[in-house]
Amino acid sequence: MESHVASSSIKLLSSLEYGSSKVAPYILGRNSVSFHPSGASVYGGTNGSKVCRFEISASTGAMLDMRSLCVSGTVFNLGSNPIQFLSPSLSGCLSSARVVIAGVEASSCDHIGRTEHVLSLLQSDDDRRADFNAGFGLKEAASTDIHGQFKTQPIIAGGSRNATWKPRSLGVLQCDSYLPLSMISGNLILEMTFLDDPKAGLNTTSGLGSTYNVSDLTCHVDVLSLDPSFLTNLSQHLFAGNSLQLQYENTQTSFYSILSANSQIAHARSASRLNQVMLSFGKADIADSAEKSQVDLIYPTGNSLKARLTIGEKRMPATEDLQGAAMFYRTLMSAIGYRAPAISRADFEKKSFIASFDLESAAKVQHSGVSTLNSPLNVFLEGLFTSADTAPPTQMYLQTTSDVLMEVSKRGVLISV
């Protein structure tokens, strides 16, 4: 024990620290501002416009806190039956979204309804419940409901529901650094594209409707006012030919058709630092049901799935393929920091299955992923389904997370991926 004590490092207790507190006198204030879309006032559904654009200009403030950005809107049920969304928030109405800064695309995501559903499942049980409560509302739980099962509150016939959406799939909106919008020769634009088929995001079981539109869309974000001398120093830094660097992670989802139980898929999209790969499987939407590809992450009954990745000569896992529901669940927990996602084991083996591969050498350390610039990513699947399966998966969604570096200089914005 004495040897152990002698070799330990000495730490000063916080109660014995009498130094000055941390202050930020250069920040003069924070305000929440709101923006309305240019163009139409009714979006999505059966009769609304398909593309919604919000333009955030530099006149709103010196710095933009992108992590605070969220979108609110009101969904109106135009039919004679209740409607029930499958996703917790307004992402269930969308097919894609992107963020453009000074004319340069900083983040974009296709199949955004499914991507947001996956990212919501990876949150804790309480965080996922909060997603529902801030969105369409959480249906009152019954005694038969179990952990990880959440449903949205239906919108009654002729009624409406106000909901918000805070994007997780648009990586630049998760950036810890403030965006110096006043020093960029351009604006920040959030563009959202609504679904062509409104039924794709709805539970269309008998007795439920599918006619709606979205109105009163508003983008909310916090802006910071800074001391003029501090801004002057930043401006001098930029005009001297230097740059400001913002680092974040982008999430992208690609769609592939599955033709057989044993498949090899070559993923053409490259990244200088690929951190994580997640695979999920689906099939075509089934009419008059809640089985829609937006939220159905199927794990076929009786399969003996084996999965691995290769990047050049590198194989992941290094020795044996991933196999077995328990091992897939454990690797998923490892990829999200050894915490339990909001997925029960029963749901994981039925409609919330995710095969995860963590490619970072050091967890949560920037630029420790694997480069796929010269060595493309290949996915190998074996035994995904059996010949006895009457409804095998026909779709694979490959979701990747990669490092991005944004440089702001006097010439504009440069994105390195």
C-alpha positions in Angstrom: 0.0 0.0 0.0 2.8 2.4 0.9 4.4 1.7 -2.5 1.1 2.4 -4.2 0.7 5.7 -2.4 4.2 6.8 -3.1 3.8 6.2 -6.8 0.5 8.1 -7.1 0.2 11.6 -8.5 -0.9 14.3 -6.2 -4.1 16.3 -7.2 -5.2 19.5 -5.6 -8.8 19.2 -4.4 -11.1 21.7 -6.0 -12.1 22.9 -2.6 -8.5 24.0 -2.0 -8.1 25.8 -5.3 -8.3 29.5 -4.7 -7.5 30.7 -8.2 -9.8 33.0 -10.2 -12.7 31.6 -12.1 -12.9 31.3 -15.9 -14.5 34.3 -17.5 -15.3 35.4 -21.1 -15.7 39.2 -21.1 -15.3 39.3 -24.9 -18.8 37.8 -25.2 -21.3 40.6 -24.8 -24.5 38.7 -25.2 -26.5 35.8 -26.7 -29.8 36.1 -28.5 -32.1 33.6 -30.1 -33.2 34.7 -33.6 -35.8 33.1 -36.0 -35.9 32.9 -39.8 -38.8 32.0 -42.1 -38.3 30.2 -45.4 -38.2 32.1 -48.7 -41.0 31.2 -51.1 -44.0 29.1 -50.2 -45.8 28.9 -46.8 -47.1 25.3 -47.2 -44.7 22.4 -47.6 -44.7 18.6 -47.9 -47.6 16.2 -47.8 -50.0 16.0 -50.7 -50.2 19.7 -51.9 -47.2 21.6 -50.4 -43.9 22.7 -52.0 -41.1 20.1 -52.0 -38.1 22.2 -51.1 -37.8 24.6 -48.2 -34.8 27.0 -47.8 -33.8 29.0 -44.8 -31.2 31.8 -45.3 -29.3 33.0 -42.2 -27.4 36.2 -43.0 -24.4 37.8 -41.2 -26.5 40.7 -40.0 -27.9 38.6 -37.2 -24.7 38.6 -35.2 -21.0 38.1 -35.2 -20.9 34.4 -34.2 -23.4 31.6 -34.8 -23.9 28.8 -32.4 -24.7 26.0 -34.8 -25.4 23.4 -32.1 -28.5 25.5 -31.1 -30.1 25.4 -34.5 -33.6 23.7 -34.7 -36.6 23.8 -37.0 -40.2 24.1 -35.8 -43.4 23.7 -37.8 -47.1 22.7 -37.6 -48.4 19.6 -39.2 -52.1 19.8 -40.3 -54.1 16.7 -40.7 -56.3 17.3 -43.8 -58.1 14.0 -43.8 -61.0 12.4 -42.0 -58.9 9.9 -40.1 -56.1 10.3 -37.6 -52.5 10.3 -38.9 -49.5 8.8 -37.0 -45.9 9.5 -37.9 -43.3 6.8 -37.5 -40.4 9.2 -36.7 -40.4 11.3 -33.6 -40.0 14.7 -35.3 -40.2 16.6 -38.6 -37.4 14.5 -40.1 -40.2 11.9 -40.8 -41.5 14.3 -43.5 -38.1 14.7 -45.3 -36.2 12.8 -47.9 -32.9 14.8 -47.6 -31.4 18.0 -46.2 -28.2 20.0 -46.6 -26.3 23.0 -45.2 -24.5 25.4 -47.5 -22.1 28.0 -46.1 -20.9 30.8 -48.4 -21.8 28.7 -51.5 -20.0 25.6 -50.3 -21.9 22.5 -49.2 -20.7 21.8 -45.6 -23.0 18.8 -44.8 -25.7 16.8 -46.6 -27.7 13.7 -45.9 -29.9 11.5 -48.1 -32.5 9.1 -46.7 -32.5 11.5 -43.8 -35.7 10.1 -42.2 -34.0 6.7 -41.7 -30.7 8.3 -40.7 -32.3 10.4 -38.0 -34.2 7.3 -36.8 -30.9 5.4 -36.5 -29.2 8.2 -34.6 -32.2 8.6 -32.3 -32.1 4.9 -31.5 -28.4 5.3 -30.5 -29.4 7.8 -27.8 -30.2 6.8 -24.2 -33.8 5.8 -23.4 -34.4 9.3 -21.8 -32.9 11.2 -24.7 -35.0 9.2 -27.2 -38.1 10.0 -25.1 -37.1 13.7 -25.2 -36.9 13.5 -29.0 -40.5 12.3 -29.1 -41.8 14.9 -26.6 -40.1 17.7 -28.5 -41.4 16.4 -31.8 -44.9 14.9 -32.4 -45.4 13.9 -28.8 -45.1 10.5 -27.1 -48.1 8.2 -27.2 -49.2 7.3 -23.7 -47.5 4.1 -22.7 -49.6 1.0 -22.0 -48.7 -1.7 -19.4 -47.6 -4.0 -22.2 -45.0 -1.5 -23.5 -41.4 -2.4 -22.9 -38.0 -0.6 -22.9 -37.1 1.0 -26.2 -40.6 1.0 -27.7 -41.9 4.4 -28.5 -44.8 5.6 -30.7 -45.8 9.1 -31.7 -49.1 10.6 -30.5 -51.6 10.5 -33.5 -52.9 13.7 -34.9 -56.7 13.7 -34.8 -58.8 14.3 -38.0 -58.8 17.9 -38.8 -56.4 18.7 -36.1 -52.8 20.0 -36.0 -49.6 19.3 -34.0 -46.6 21.7 -33.5 -43.3 19.9 -33.6 -39.6 20.7 -33.6 -36.6 19.0 -35.1 -32.9 19.3 -34.1 -30.8 17.7 -36.9 -28.3 15.1 -35.8 -27.4 13.9 -39.3 -26.1 17.3 -40.5 -22.6 17.2 -38.9 -21.7 20.9 -39.2 -24.7 21.6 -36.9 -22.9 19.6 -34.2 -19.7 21.6 -34.5 -18.3 22.8 -31.1 -16.8 25.9 -32.7 -18.8 29.0 -33.3 -19.2 30.0 -36.9 -17.8 33.6 -37.6 -20.7 34.4 -40.0 -19.9 38.1 -40.0 -16.5 37.4 -41.6 -17.7 35.1 -44.3 -18.7 36.5 -47.7 -21.9 34.6 -47.9 -24.8 33.2 -45.8 -25.7 29.9 -44.2 -28.5 28.1 -46.0 -30.4 25.2 -44.6 -32.3 23.4 -47.4 -34.8 20.6 -46.7 -36.4 18.4 -49.4 -39.8 16.8 -48.5 -40.8 13.2 -49.3 -42.4 12.6 -52.7 -44.6 9.9 -51.1 -46.1 11.2 -47.8 -47.1 7.6 -46.8 -43.4 6.7 -46.6 -43.2 8.3 -43.1 -46.6 7.3 -41.8 -48.3 4.4 -40.2 -50.9 3.6 -42.8 -52.6 0.7 -41.0 -56.4 0.5 -41.6 -58.2 3.4 -39.8 -55.3 5.8 -40.1 -55.0 8.5 -42.8 -52.1 9.9 -44.9 -53.2 13.4 -46.0 -51.3 16.3 -44.4 -49.1 19.3 -45.0 -46.6 21.4 -43.0 -46.9 25.1 -42.4 -45.4 27.8 -40.1 -41.9 26.5 -40.7 -39.3 28.5 -38.7 -35.6 28.1 -38.2 -34.3 29.1 -34.7 -30.6 29.6 -33.9 -28.6 31.5 -31.2 -26.2 34.3 -32.2 -23.5 35.8 -30.0 -22.3 39.4 -29.9 -18.6 39.9 -29.3 -16.4 42.7 -28.2 -15.4 44.8 -31.2 -11.7 44.6 -30.4 -11.9 40.8 -30.3 -13.5 40.8 -33.8 -10.9 43.2 -35.1 -8.1 40.8 -34.0 -9.9 37.9 -35.8 -10.3 40.1 -38.9 -6.6 41.0 -38.9 -5.7 37.3 -38.5 -7.8 36.5 -41.6 -6.6 39.4 -43.8 -3.0 38.5 -43.0 -3.6 35.3 -45.0 -4.3 33.0 -42.1 -7.4 30.9 -41.6 -9.8 29.7 -38.9 -10.3 25.9 -38.7 -13.6 24.2 -37.6 -13.6 20.5 -37.2 -16.7 18.2 -37.1 -18.0 14.8 -38.3 -20.3 14.3 -41.3 -22.9 11.5 -41.5 -23.8 10.2 -44.9 -26.2 7.4 -45.9 -26.0 5.4 -49.1 -28.5 2.9 -50.5 -27.7 -0.5 -52.1 -29.9 -3.3 -53.4 -29.4 -6.7 -51.9 -29.9 -9.5 -54.5 -28.7 -12.6 -52.5 -28.0 -13.8 -49.0 -24.3 -13.7 -49.7 -23.2 -10.3 -51.1 -20.2 -8.1 -51.7 -20.8 -4.3 -51.9 -18.2 -1.8 -53.0 -18.8 1.6 -51.5 -17.5 4.2 -53.9 -17.7 7.3 -51.7 -14.2 8.1 -50.3 -13.1 9.9 -47.1 -9.7 10.9 -45.8 -10.7 9.7 -42.3 -13.5 7.3 -42.0 -14.5 6.8 -38.4 -17.5 4.5 -38.3 -19.7 2.3 -40.6 -23.2 1.2 -39.7 -25.2 -1.3 -41.8 -28.9 -1.7 -41.6 -31.3 -3.7 -43.8 -34.8 -3.1 -45.1 -37.3 -3.9 -47.8 -39.9 -2.1 -49.8 -42.7 -0.3 -48.0 -45.8 -2.4 -47.3 -49.0 -0.6 -47.9 -51.6 -0.2 -45.1 -49.0 -1.0 -42.4 -46.4 0.5 -40.2 -43.6 -1.5 -42.0 -41.8 1.3 -43.8 -38.2 1.4 -44.8 -37.8 4.7 -43.0 -37.9 3.0 -39.6 -37.8 -0.8 -40.3 -34.3 -2.0 -39.6 -35.0 -5.7 -40.1 -33.1 -8.7 -38.9 -34.6 -11.7 -40.8 -35.7 -14.6 -38.6 -33.5 -17.6 -38.6 -30.6 -16.0 -40.4 -26.9 -16.6 -39.6 -25.5 -13.3 -40.7 -21.7 -12.9 -40.9 -20.4 -9.5 -41.8 -16.9 -7.9 -42.3 -15.3 -4.9 -44.0 -12.2 -4.6 -46.0 -10.2 -1.4 -46.9 -7.3 -2.3 -49.1 -5.4 -5.0 -47.3 -7.0 -4.1 -43.9 -9.8 -6.4 -42.7 -12.3 -5.5 -39.9 -12.6 -7.5 -37.7 -9.1 -8.7 -38.2 -9.6 -12.5 -37.7 -13.3 -13.7 -37.6 -16.4 -12.1 -39.1 -19.0 -10.5 -36.8 -21.7 -13.1 -36.1 -24.5 -13.5 -33.6 -27.0 -11.0 -32.4 -25.3 -10.6 -29.0 -21.9 -9.8 -30.6 -23.5 -7.3 -33.0 -25.2 -5.6 -30.0 -21.9 -5.5 -28.1 -20.0 -3.9 -31.0 -22.8 -1.3 -31.3 -22.4 -0.4 -27.7 -18.6 -0.1 -28.1 -19.1 2.2 -31.1 -21.3 4.6 -29.2 -19.1 4.7 -26.0 -20.1 1.6 -24.1 -23.6 2.9 -23.2 -26.9 1.2 -23.8 -28.8 2.5 -26.8 -32.6 2.8 -26.7 -33.0 -0.6 -28.3 -34.3 -3.7 -26.4 -32.8 -7.1 -27.3 -36.2 -8.2 -28.7 -36.4 -5.1 -31.0 -32.7 -5.5 -32.0 -33.5 -9.0 -33.3 -36.6 -7.9 -35.1 -36.8 -4.3 -36.4 -33.9 -2.3 -34.9 -30.9 -4.2 -36.1 -27.6 -2.3 -36.7 -24.3 -3.8 -37.6 -21.6 -1.4 -36.5 -17.9 -1.2 -37.3 -15.7 1.3 -35.4 -12.6 2.2 -37.5 -10.9 4.8 -35.2 -7.5 3.8 -33.8 -8.2 6.0 -30.7 -11.8 6.6 -29.7 -13.1 10.2 -29.9 -9.7 11.4 -31.1 -9.6 13.6 -34.3 -8.2 12.1 -37.5 -7.6 8.6 -36.1 -9.9 6.9 -38.7 -9.0 5.0 -41.8 -8.4 6.6 -45.2 -10.5 5.3 -48.1 -9.1 7.7 -50.7 -6.9 5.1 -52.5 -8.5 1.9 -51.0 -12.3 1.7 -51.4 -14.5 0.2 -48.7 -16.0 -3.2 -49.4 -18.7 -4.9 -47.4 -19.0 -8.7 -47.2 -22.2 -10.4 -46.1 -22.9 -14.1 -45.6 -26.1 -15.8 -44.6 -28.3 -12.7 -44.5 -31.4 -14.7 -45.0 -32.5 -18.2 -45.7 -34.4 -19.7 -48.7 -37.4 -20.2 -46.4 -37.7 -16.5 -45.7 -40.9 -15.3 -47.5 -39.9 -11.6 -47.2 -36.1 -11.3 -47.3 -34.4 -7.9 -47.1 -33.8 -6.3 -50.5 -32.1 -3.1 -49.3 -29.0 -2.2 -47.4 -28.3 1.3 -46.0 -24.7 2.1 -45.4 -24.2 4.9 -42.9 -20.7 6.4 -42.5 -19.2 8.9 -40.2 -16.1 10.8 -41.2 -13.9 13.7 -40.1 -14.3 17.1 -41.9 -12.1 20.2 -41.7 -13.6 23.6 -42.6 -11.2 26.4 -43.2 -12.5 30.0 -43.1 -10.1 32.5 -44.8 -10.4 35.8 -46.7 -10.9 33.8 -49.9 -14.0 32.1 -48.5 -14.8 28.6 -47.1 -12.8 25.5 -48.0 -14.1 22.0 -47.0 -11.7 19.1 -46.7 -13.2 15.6 -46.3 
